Amino acid sequence: MSEAEAAAPVAASPKKAAKSAAAAKKPRAKPAHPKTADMVNGAIKNLKERGGSSLQAIKKYVSANYKVDAEKLSPFIKKYLKGAVAAGKLVQTKGKGA
């Protein structure tokens, strides 16, 4: 009986090897649009709003000028804006968040 129990775990290891081989994926295709940072910087420069550009205006500009869904990029836009303000690359004119 103990020999049969010892043989069972050995049979499970080939399945793990098959899963790791299946886990290897193709490399991702590069997106057709520029980096989020470049899109946001371009939006802010081209909007030329004296009091600063709102998040909604930036999203609207990005979706109109690049072939992207602004709602899918929304967390990346917010993350870039917060990081750029913290790093001093952008100046926040009003409000407290992105």
C-alpha positions as CSV (number, residue, x, y, z in Angstrom):
1,M,0.0,0.0,0.0
2,S,2.8,2.4,0.8
3,E,4.4,1.8,-2.6
4,A,1.2,2.8,-4.4
5,E,0.9,6.0,-2.5
6,A,4.5,6.9,-3.3
7,A,3.9,6.3,-7.0
8,A,1.0,8.8,-7.2
9,P,3.1,12.0,-6.5
10,V,5.6,11.0,-9.2
11,A,2.8,11.0,-11.8
12,A,1.8,14.6,-11.0
13,S,5.2,16.1,-11.9
14,P,4.8,15.6,-15.7
15,K,1.7,17.7,-15.7
16,K,3.6,20.6,-14.1
17,A,6.1,20.5,-16.8
18,A,3.4,20.6,-19.5
19,K,1.8,23.7,-17.8
20,S,5.1,25.6,-17.8
21,A,5.6,24.8,-21.5
22,A,2.1,26.1,-22.3
23,A,2.8,29.2,-20.2
24,A,5.4,30.5,-22.7
25,K,3.6,33.1,-24.7
26,K,4.3,35.1,-27.9
27,P,5.9,38.6,-27.4
28,R,3.3,41.4,-27.3
29,A,2.8,43.5,-30.3
30,K,3.8,47.1,-29.9
31,P,0.9,49.6,-29.7
32,A,0.3,51.9,-32.6
33,H,0.1,55.0,-30.4
34,P,2.9,56.9,-28.5
35,K,3.5,56.5,-24.8
36,T,1.0,57.9,-22.4
37,A,3.4,60.5,-21.2
38,D,3.9,61.8,-24.8
39,M,0.2,61.9,-25.5
40,V,-0.6,63.8,-22.2
41,N,2.2,66.3,-22.7
42,G,1.1,66.9,-26.3
43,A,-2.5,67.4,-25.1
44,I,-1.4,70.0,-22.4
45,K,0.7,71.9,-24.9
46,N,-1.8,72.0,-27.7
47,L,-4.8,72.8,-25.5
48,K,-3.0,76.0,-24.3
49,E,-5.4,76.6,-21.5
50,R,-4.3,79.5,-19.3
51,G,-5.6,78.0,-16.0
52,G,-4.4,74.5,-16.8
53,S,-6.0,71.6,-18.6
54,S,-8.6,69.4,-16.8
55,L,-8.3,65.7,-16.8
56,Q,-11.5,65.5,-18.9
57,A,-10.1,67.9,-21.5
58,I,-6.9,65.8,-21.7
59,K,-8.8,62.6,-22.2
60,K,-11.0,64.2,-24.9
61,Y,-7.9,65.5,-26.7
62,V,-6.1,62.1,-26.5
63,S,-9.2,60.1,-27.8
64,A,-9.7,62.7,-30.6
65,N,-6.1,62.8,-31.9
66,Y,-4.9,59.2,-31.2
67,K,-6.6,56.0,-32.0
68,V,-7.1,55.0,-28.4
69,D,-9.9,54.6,-25.9
70,A,-9.4,57.3,-23.3
71,E,-11.4,55.3,-20.7
72,K,-9.1,52.4,-21.0
73,L,-6.1,54.7,-20.7
74,S,-7.7,56.6,-17.8
75,P,-5.7,55.0,-15.0
76,F,-2.4,55.4,-16.9
77,I,-3.2,59.1,-17.6
78,K,-3.9,59.7,-13.9
79,K,-0.8,57.8,-12.8
80,Y,1.4,59.8,-15.2
81,L,-0.1,63.1,-14.1
82,K,0.4,62.4,-10.4
83,G,4.0,61.2,-11.0
84,A,4.8,64.2,-13.2
85,V,3.5,66.6,-10.6
86,A,5.5,64.8,-7.9
87,A,8.7,64.9,-10.0
88,G,8.2,68.5,-10.9
89,K,7.7,67.9,-14.6
90,L,4.2,69.5,-14.5
91,V,2.8,72.2,-12.3
92,Q,-0.6,71.7,-10.8
93,T,-2.5,74.9,-10.9
94,K,-5.6,74.0,-8.9
95,G,-7.2,71.1,-7.0
96,K,-5.4,68.3,-5.2
97,G,-5.6,65.2,-7.4
98,A,-5.3,64.0,-11.0
